[in-house]
Structures are given as C-alpha cells and as structure tokens.
Amino acid sequence: MARSGYATVISLRPDEQEIQFFSGAGRDKSTLRFDSKTYKVKSYWLGDDFMKEFSRCLTEYANANPAYTGKSAYVSILLPNRLVSTTSFNIPGLNKKTTLNLFNVAMESNYSNLADLKYNNLMVKQNKQYATFCVALVRQKLQQDLYAAAGGANLLANLMTYDSAASGCGAVALNSKIANETCIFMDIKESRATITYMTKGLVLGCMDLPFGWSILRQTKPVAENMLFSHDVAELAVINAKEKAKAKALTMMGEMAPGEDEYGFPVEEEGEMMPQDPNFQPKVQAQTVKTLPKKTARVLPKWMQRPIPDTQEGVVYENFRIFQKYALEFIRANLRLTTIAEPTCVYVNMPDEFDFVYELVNAEADENKIKFADLGIKKEKAVIKEHVELYGGLFADQFGSLNNF
C-alpha cells in the first residue's frame, strides 16, 4: 500500500455518471474496499454543475468513513484520460541550458494557453543529435476546483493523476517484471478498455476503447462497426473522395466566354451580328476523360477468415478486435515507439478467456509482438477488477511524470 495509514482513491467517471472510491488501511489487502456514488448531471468537461454533485458525493463518503478523512489520510484523484494531454518533443542536442530553453520555446509555440495549464516534463531519451522530452498537461482550474471540493469534505488530496497512468502504476505494483520492460498494458473491463504504453514503469501514452470483455461472451462474431459509431468519419472520407472524382472526371470541356456549347458567338438581345461570307464556325476541342479499367477487388485477410463453429472460435474472433487496436496503437504512434519498441502486450481480463493467448501468439511472427496475461490470478477480485484504482494507491511512487 502507498501509506501505512488510511488511503482513498477517488475516480471520476462522467460517462457512467459515477464517482468511484477505492480505500484501504495500511498494507493489508484484506481491507481494500470499492464503493461508488451516482449523480444525474451530464457534464463531459466537468463544469460547475458537476462540481456541486462531486462535493455532495464526497461529503456522503466522508461522513460514512471518518477514518479516511483529515490530514493523516492519503487521497488521490483520478481523471478520465481525455482530460489530460500527453505529448513529446525532440529538441536538438546542445548543452543543457540551451536545450531547456528550446524546450520552453516549443511549449509556448504549441500551447497558446500555457499560462492556464499545469504540466510536468521529463527527458526520456538523449543522444548526440537530440533529446526527447515527454510532457503531461492538465487545466489548472480543473485541479483547483477538484481540490477545493475534496477539501470541503475534509478529503485533502495529495495528488491528481489520470486513469491510464494509475493503471500503469497498478500493473507495476502487481507485476514487478513490467518495471524493467517496454510494453503495452491492456486493461479490459466489462464495457470499456484502455490501452496504455509503458516504458520502464513510466506511462507515456494511452487510448480508450468504448467496449469491453462483454463482447467475448457473445455467441456470434461481433461486427466492429456495431460497437461504436466510428463510420461517420469513414462516410466523410468516402464522400470527399467521390466528390473529388466527380470534379476530376468532367466529361465536357468548359465553354469559352461569349460562345455557346458549339463554339458559335452568342448574340446579345437587341443586337444583330454582321454577316461575314468568309466566316467558318469554330469547333471547340472537347476533352473526354475515361475511367480507368477496374481491377478485381482483393478482400483483406480478415474478410477471408472462415466463420467459427465453436464458442472458443467465436471468443477468439471477437478478441481479435482488441488485438487489432493494440497493434494499430503501436504502429500509429511513432513518437512513442522511437523512444522504445514494446516487446509484449499484457492483458487484464477474466480468467475464463485465457485460452485466447495461445491462439493469438500463433500469429506472433506476423504481428511481431506477443500477448500475455498480466499474471495476477492469485489477487483478490476487487484488485483484478479495479487495477487503475489499486494503482492510485501507488501513484506517488511510480508516476512522477503524470502526477499533478
């Protein structure tokens, strides 16, 4: 545990309209307890209406748990991932003072509202050519408002971090081997999941998925576009391409000013054009563009896969959706993989689905990365189900970059 005394982790879940509490006394895991309180205000960015409900929930919790209040108690607050920004900068490798000055210039040029933000930075890589700084930022007013609300309930916050950063702390606390690796930690809950990039115990990037292990209990393969509405973006791209094609494939040339479609001069109303016996009608050259010859469409590999006829096969096919996003996250984030290439994807999900690792790793040569269980089968259910909340108890030990 993070402290020898009483400790509470407060997690904000605006999508579920819920405030979650995870508490424990000392280093005794048997005292760990999960609690939650709901509210009815819809607030995506945690505005004033949310703060009133937040204060009410904290007051109710504090009144029911007086031992976890006051200066002697440890309190940390977890934000949703979307309320924290993470990025990195490559700064030319000069002397230390010049490098820091260039970093400050880069921050000011990229964030016009830098005075309203609180940020931490850490140099994670350095060579003769450049130094890589990783940065985590949050709005100062948000932190002030949350701390004020917590203080009003006598829950004096020691630090504030975000879900994926706390998940990384929990993974390291539960499996110390991860502290020396560069890896992806995928925490799959019933209706949501997070993908977290970690190097030597430090969280540098993350991604949220709006679906969880419930899709693994389906009796048929799940269509990905039925899980969440991301085809709006796909439609926008398709429509833009079609409009571009329609504009480029104009079948008739444009008419010159003062001429009709056959190239004859156009008479203005009330005027007669003089007759010229030597006049020869001018025929405008017409440009005709033809469509390229279509080739037979080759379906991608995932569309050529046979429909599974066993429940284990269905689970595997549905798990491949998580696998796809983990691989896409790695390949699309060069700013992270240039720092260090992940060697494994650690997964936390119910034990009943463990058989998929063997099936997934059969393709390890093609995917160039293995999937493995986090290795916490012997831990209590309250820990396995809330790794990020458990990690909030250790945030001051493992998450310096992401602590505010």
C-alpha positions as CSV (number, residue, x, y, z in Angstrom):
1,M,0.0,0.0,0.0
2,A,1.1,3.6,-0.6
3,R,0.8,4.6,3.1
4,S,0.9,2.9,6.4
5,G,-2.4,4.6,7.4
6,Y,-5.7,5.1,5.7
7,A,-5.8,5.8,1.9
8,T,-8.6,6.6,-0.6
9,V,-8.5,6.8,-4.4
10,I,-11.3,8.9,-6.0
11,S,-12.1,8.2,-9.6
12,L,-14.2,10.4,-11.8
13,R,-16.4,8.5,-14.3
14,P,-18.5,11.2,-16.1
15,D,-19.5,8.7,-18.9
16,E,-21.2,6.5,-16.3
17,Q,-22.2,9.5,-14.2
18,E,-20.5,7.9,-11.2
19,I,-17.8,8.7,-8.6
20,Q,-15.8,5.7,-7.5
21,F,-14.0,5.2,-4.2
22,F,-11.2,2.7,-3.5
23,S,-10.0,2.6,0.0
24,G,-7.7,0.5,2.3
25,A,-6.0,0.7,5.7
26,G,-2.3,0.2,5.9
27,R,-0.6,-2.6,3.8
28,D,-3.4,-5.1,4.5
29,K,-5.1,-6.1,1.2
30,S,-8.0,-7.6,3.1
31,T,-9.1,-4.0,4.0
32,L,-9.4,-2.9,0.4
33,R,-12.9,-1.9,-0.5
34,F,-14.7,-0.5,-3.6
35,D,-17.6,1.9,-3.4
36,S,-19.4,4.2,-5.8
37,K,-21.9,7.0,-5.8
38,T,-24.0,8.1,-8.8
39,Y,-25.2,11.6,-9.9
40,K,-27.6,12.8,-12.6
41,V,-25.7,15.7,-14.1
42,K,-24.3,15.1,-17.6
43,S,-21.0,17.0,-17.8
44,Y,-18.4,15.9,-20.4
45,W,-15.8,18.5,-19.3
46,L,-16.7,18.6,-15.5
47,G,-18.3,22.0,-15.3
48,D,-19.9,23.9,-12.3
49,D,-22.9,21.6,-12.2
50,F,-20.7,18.6,-11.9
51,M,-18.6,20.2,-9.1
52,K,-21.8,20.5,-7.0
53,E,-22.6,16.8,-7.4
54,F,-19.0,15.9,-6.8
55,S,-19.0,17.8,-3.5
56,R,-22.2,16.0,-2.5
57,C,-20.8,12.6,-3.2
58,L,-17.5,13.3,-1.4
59,T,-19.4,14.6,1.7
60,E,-21.5,11.4,1.8
61,Y,-18.4,9.2,1.6
62,A,-16.5,11.2,4.2
63,N,-19.5,11.1,6.6
64,A,-19.7,7.3,6.3
65,N,-15.9,6.8,6.5
66,P,-14.5,9.4,9.0
67,A,-11.2,7.4,9.5
68,Y,-10.3,8.2,5.9
69,T,-10.5,12.0,6.3
70,G,-8.2,14.6,7.7
71,K,-4.5,15.4,7.2
72,S,-3.3,12.0,8.1
73,A,-5.2,10.2,5.3
74,Y,-3.8,9.8,1.8
75,V,-6.1,10.9,-1.0
76,S,-5.5,10.7,-4.8
77,I,-7.9,11.8,-7.6
78,L,-8.1,10.0,-10.9
79,L,-9.2,11.9,-14.0
80,P,-10.6,10.4,-17.2
81,N,-7.8,10.1,-19.8
82,R,-9.4,12.6,-22.1
83,L,-8.9,15.4,-19.6
84,V,-5.1,15.1,-19.7
85,S,-2.9,15.8,-22.7
86,T,0.3,13.9,-23.3
87,T,2.9,14.7,-26.0
88,S,6.6,14.6,-26.7
89,F,9.2,16.9,-28.3
90,N,12.5,16.2,-29.9
91,I,14.9,19.1,-29.1
92,P,18.3,19.5,-30.8
93,G,21.0,18.0,-28.6
94,L,23.0,21.0,-27.4
95,N,24.2,22.0,-23.9
96,K,21.7,21.5,-21.1
97,K,20.7,25.2,-20.7
98,T,20.1,25.7,-24.4
99,T,18.2,22.5,-24.7
100,L,15.9,23.5,-21.8
101,N,15.4,27.0,-23.4
102,L,14.4,25.4,-26.7
103,F,12.0,23.1,-24.9
104,N,10.3,26.1,-23.3
105,V,10.1,27.8,-26.7
106,A,8.5,24.7,-28.1
107,M,5.9,24.6,-25.3
108,E,5.0,28.3,-25.7
109,S,4.6,27.9,-29.5
110,N,2.5,24.8,-29.3
111,Y,0.2,25.9,-26.4
112,S,-1.2,29.4,-26.7
113,N,-2.9,29.0,-23.3
114,L,0.1,27.6,-21.5
115,A,-0.4,30.0,-18.6
116,D,-3.7,28.2,-17.9
117,L,-2.1,24.8,-17.9
118,K,-0.1,22.8,-15.3
119,Y,2.4,20.5,-16.9
120,N,5.2,18.1,-16.0
121,N,8.1,17.2,-18.3
122,L,10.7,14.5,-18.3
123,M,13.7,13.9,-20.6
124,V,13.3,10.2,-21.5
125,K,15.9,9.9,-24.2
126,Q,19.1,11.7,-25.2
127,N,21.8,11.2,-27.8
128,K,24.2,13.5,-29.7
129,Q,21.5,14.6,-32.2
130,Y,18.5,15.3,-30.0
131,A,16.8,15.0,-26.6
132,T,13.3,13.7,-26.3
133,F,11.0,15.3,-23.7
134,C,7.7,13.8,-22.7
135,V,5.0,16.1,-21.3
136,A,1.7,15.7,-19.4
137,L,-0.7,18.7,-19.2
138,V,-3.9,19.4,-17.3
139,R,-6.0,22.5,-16.8
140,Q,-5.1,24.4,-13.6
141,K,-8.6,25.5,-12.9
142,L,-9.9,21.9,-13.0
143,Q,-7.3,20.8,-10.4
144,Q,-8.1,23.8,-8.2
145,D,-11.9,23.1,-8.4
146,L,-11.4,19.4,-7.6
147,Y,-9.1,20.1,-4.7
148,A,-11.4,22.7,-3.3
149,A,-14.4,20.3,-3.5
150,A,-12.4,17.5,-1.8
151,G,-11.1,19.9,0.9
152,G,-14.7,20.9,1.6
153,A,-15.4,17.3,2.5
154,N,-12.2,17.0,4.6
155,L,-10.6,14.8,2.0
156,L,-7.3,16.6,1.5
157,A,-5.9,15.4,-1.9
158,N,-2.2,14.6,-2.1
159,L,-2.1,14.3,-5.9
160,M,-4.1,14.1,-9.1
161,T,-3.4,11.8,-12.0
162,Y,-5.4,10.0,-14.7
163,D,-6.7,6.5,-15.4
164,S,-4.1,5.1,-17.6
165,A,-1.2,6.5,-15.5
166,A,-2.8,4.8,-12.4
167,S,-3.3,1.6,-14.4
168,G,0.4,1.6,-15.2
169,C,1.2,2.0,-11.5
170,G,-1.1,-0.8,-10.6
171,A,0.4,-3.1,-13.2
172,V,3.9,-2.4,-11.9
173,A,2.9,-2.9,-8.3
174,L,1.3,-6.2,-9.1
175,N,3.9,-7.5,-11.6
176,S,7.4,-6.0,-10.8
177,K,8.8,-7.5,-14.1
178,I,7.0,-4.8,-16.0
179,A,9.0,-2.1,-14.3
180,N,12.0,-3.1,-16.5
181,E,10.2,-3.5,-19.8
182,T,8.7,-1.5,-22.6
183,C,5.2,-2.9,-23.1
184,I,1.5,-2.3,-23.8
185,F,-0.9,-2.9,-20.9
186,M,-4.4,-3.5,-22.0
187,D,-6.9,-3.4,-19.1
188,I,-10.2,-4.8,-20.4
189,K,-13.3,-4.2,-18.2
190,E,-16.8,-5.3,-18.9
191,S,-17.9,-2.4,-21.0
192,R,-14.7,-0.4,-21.7
193,A,-11.0,-0.9,-22.1
194,T,-7.8,1.1,-22.0
195,I,-4.5,0.6,-24.0
196,T,-1.5,2.0,-22.1
197,Y,2.1,2.4,-23.4
198,M,4.7,1.9,-20.7
199,T,8.5,2.0,-20.7
200,K,10.3,1.1,-17.5
201,G,7.2,1.7,-15.4
202,L,6.6,5.1,-16.9
203,V,3.3,5.7,-18.8
204,L,3.8,7.9,-21.9
205,G,0.6,7.4,-23.9
206,C,-2.9,5.8,-23.9
207,M,-6.1,5.1,-25.8
208,D,-9.7,4.4,-24.6
209,L,-12.0,1.8,-26.2
210,P,-15.8,2.1,-25.7
211,F,-16.3,-1.7,-25.4
212,G,-15.0,-4.4,-23.1
213,W,-14.9,-8.2,-22.4
214,S,-18.7,-8.4,-22.7
215,I,-18.2,-8.9,-26.5
216,L,-16.2,-12.0,-25.7
217,R,-19.4,-13.6,-24.3
218,Q,-21.3,-13.2,-27.5
219,T,-22.4,-16.3,-29.3
220,K,-21.6,-14.9,-32.7
221,P,-18.7,-12.9,-34.1
222,V,-19.3,-9.2,-33.5
223,A,-19.2,-6.6,-36.3
224,E,-16.8,-3.9,-35.2
225,N,-18.9,-1.0,-36.7
226,M,-21.8,-2.1,-34.4
227,L,-19.7,-1.5,-31.3
228,F,-19.5,2.3,-31.6
229,S,-20.2,5.0,-34.2
230,H,-16.9,5.5,-36.0
231,D,-18.3,5.0,-39.5
232,V,-19.4,8.7,-39.5
233,A,-15.8,9.5,-40.1
234,E,-15.5,6.8,-42.8
235,L,-18.5,8.2,-44.6
236,A,-17.0,11.7,-44.6
237,V,-13.8,10.3,-46.2
238,I,-15.8,8.3,-48.8
239,N,-18.0,11.3,-49.7
240,A,-14.9,13.5,-50.1
241,K,-13.3,11.0,-52.4
242,E,-16.4,10.7,-54.5
243,K,-16.8,14.5,-54.9
244,A,-13.1,14.7,-55.9
245,K,-13.6,12.0,-58.6
246,A,-16.8,13.7,-59.9
247,K,-14.9,17.0,-60.3
248,A,-11.9,15.4,-62.0
249,L,-14.0,13.3,-64.4
250,T,-15.9,16.1,-66.1
251,M,-16.9,14.7,-69.5
252,M,-17.3,18.1,-71.4
253,G,-14.8,20.9,-71.6
254,E,-15.7,24.3,-70.2
255,M,-17.3,26.8,-72.6
256,A,-15.4,29.9,-73.5
257,P,-16.9,33.3,-72.5
258,G,-19.3,34.7,-75.3
259,E,-19.7,31.3,-77.0
260,D,-22.3,28.6,-76.9
261,E,-21.7,24.9,-76.4
262,Y,-20.8,24.6,-80.2
263,G,-18.3,27.4,-80.2
264,F,-20.6,30.0,-82.0
265,P,-20.7,33.6,-80.8
266,V,-23.6,34.4,-78.6
267,E,-25.8,37.3,-79.8
268,E,-26.8,39.9,-77.2
269,E,-30.6,40.6,-77.1
270,G,-31.5,43.5,-79.5
271,E,-28.2,43.3,-81.5
272,M,-27.5,41.7,-84.9
273,M,-24.2,40.1,-85.6
274,P,-22.7,41.2,-89.0
275,Q,-22.7,38.5,-91.7
276,D,-19.2,37.5,-92.9
277,P,-19.1,35.4,-96.1
278,N,-15.7,34.0,-95.0
279,F,-16.9,33.0,-91.5
280,Q,-16.1,29.5,-90.6
281,P,-17.7,28.1,-87.4
282,K,-15.1,27.3,-84.8
283,V,-15.5,23.9,-83.1
284,Q,-14.1,23.8,-79.6
285,A,-11.9,20.9,-78.8
286,Q,-13.6,18.6,-76.3
287,T,-11.7,16.7,-73.7
288,V,-13.1,13.4,-72.7
289,K,-11.7,11.6,-69.8
290,T,-12.3,7.9,-69.4
291,L,-12.5,6.0,-66.2
292,P,-9.5,3.6,-65.5
293,K,-10.1,0.0,-66.0
294,K,-11.3,-1.6,-62.8
295,T,-9.3,-4.5,-61.4
296,A,-10.8,-7.3,-59.3
297,R,-11.2,-6.4,-55.7
298,V,-8.9,-8.3,-53.3
299,L,-10.6,-8.8,-49.9
300,P,-8.5,-8.2,-46.8
301,K,-7.4,-11.2,-44.8
302,W,-9.9,-10.6,-42.0
303,M,-12.8,-10.8,-44.5
304,Q,-11.5,-14.1,-45.9
305,R,-11.5,-15.8,-42.5
306,P,-14.0,-18.7,-42.0
307,I,-16.9,-18.3,-39.7
308,P,-16.1,-20.1,-36.4
309,D,-18.3,-23.1,-35.5
310,T,-17.2,-23.3,-31.8
311,Q,-17.7,-20.9,-28.9
312,E,-13.9,-20.8,-28.4
313,G,-13.5,-19.8,-32.0
314,V,-16.1,-17.0,-31.5
315,V,-14.3,-15.7,-28.5
316,Y,-11.0,-15.7,-30.4
317,E,-12.5,-13.8,-33.4
318,N,-14.0,-11.2,-31.1
319,F,-10.8,-10.8,-29.1
320,R,-9.1,-10.1,-32.5
321,I,-10.8,-6.7,-32.3
322,F,-8.8,-5.9,-29.2
323,Q,-5.7,-7.3,-30.8
324,K,-6.2,-5.0,-33.9
325,Y,-6.5,-1.9,-31.8
326,A,-3.4,-2.8,-29.8
327,L,-1.4,-3.3,-33.0
328,E,-2.8,-0.2,-34.6
329,F,-1.9,1.8,-31.4
330,I,1.7,0.6,-31.7
331,R,2.2,1.2,-35.4
332,A,0.4,4.6,-35.4
333,N,2.4,6.1,-32.6
334,L,5.9,6.6,-33.9
335,R,6.7,9.3,-31.4
336,L,6.4,6.5,-28.7
337,T,8.0,3.6,-30.5
338,T,11.0,5.7,-31.4
339,I,11.6,6.0,-27.7
340,A,11.4,2.3,-27.2
341,E,9.7,-0.6,-29.1
342,P,7.2,-2.6,-26.9
343,T,8.0,-6.3,-26.6
344,C,4.8,-7.6,-25.2
345,V,1.1,-6.8,-24.7
346,Y,0.0,-7.6,-21.1
347,V,-3.7,-8.1,-20.8
348,N,-6.0,-8.0,-17.7
349,M,-9.4,-9.7,-18.3
350,P,-11.4,-12.5,-16.7
351,D,-9.5,-15.8,-16.4
352,E,-12.1,-17.7,-18.5
353,F,-10.7,-16.1,-21.7
354,D,-7.1,-17.1,-21.1
355,F,-7.1,-19.7,-23.8
356,V,-7.0,-16.9,-26.5
357,Y,-3.4,-16.1,-25.8
358,E,-2.2,-19.3,-27.3
359,L,-4.3,-18.7,-30.4
360,V,-3.2,-15.1,-30.7
361,N,0.5,-15.9,-30.2
362,A,0.3,-18.4,-33.1
363,E,0.5,-15.3,-35.2
364,A,3.3,-13.7,-33.3
365,D,5.7,-13.9,-36.2
366,E,3.4,-11.9,-38.3
367,N,2.3,-9.4,-35.6
368,K,5.9,-9.2,-34.2
369,I,4.6,-9.0,-30.6
370,K,3.3,-11.4,-28.1
371,F,0.2,-11.2,-25.9
372,A,0.3,-12.4,-22.3
373,D,-1.7,-12.4,-19.1
374,L,-0.8,-9.8,-16.5
375,G,-0.1,-12.6,-14.0
376,I,-2.4,-11.6,-11.2
377,K,-4.6,-14.7,-10.9
378,K,-4.0,-15.0,-7.2
379,E,-5.0,-11.5,-6.4
380,K,-8.4,-10.6,-4.8
381,A,-11.2,-9.9,-7.3
382,V,-11.5,-6.3,-6.1
383,I,-7.9,-5.7,-7.3
384,K,-8.2,-7.5,-10.6
385,E,-11.4,-5.6,-11.4
386,H,-10.0,-2.2,-10.5
387,V,-6.3,-2.2,-11.4
388,E,-6.3,1.5,-12.0
389,L,-7.9,2.3,-8.6
390,Y,-5.4,0.0,-6.9
391,G,-2.6,1.8,-8.8
392,G,-3.8,5.1,-7.5
393,L,-2.5,4.0,-4.1
394,F,1.0,3.8,-5.6
395,A,0.8,6.9,-7.9
396,D,3.3,8.8,-5.7
397,Q,5.8,6.0,-6.0
398,F,5.8,5.2,-9.8
399,G,4.1,8.0,-11.7
400,S,6.1,11.2,-11.2
401,L,5.6,12.5,-14.8
402,N,1.8,12.1,-14.6
403,N,1.2,13.4,-11.1
404,F,-0.2,16.9,-10.6
